[in-house]
Amino acid sequence: MSALAMGFNELSINSQLLQLGSNRAGAPDIG
C-alpha cells in the first residue's frame, strides 16, 4: 500500500471515530 493510500485510510478512520464520539455525546452529525 502506498503512503498516500495509508494517509487516506487514516483520515477516513479518524473521521469515523470523530462521528462516533459526537454521536455518543449527543452532538448533531456533521455531514
Buried (B, 14 or more C-beta within 10 A) or exposed (E): EEEEEEEEEEEEEEEEEEBEEEEEEEEEEEE
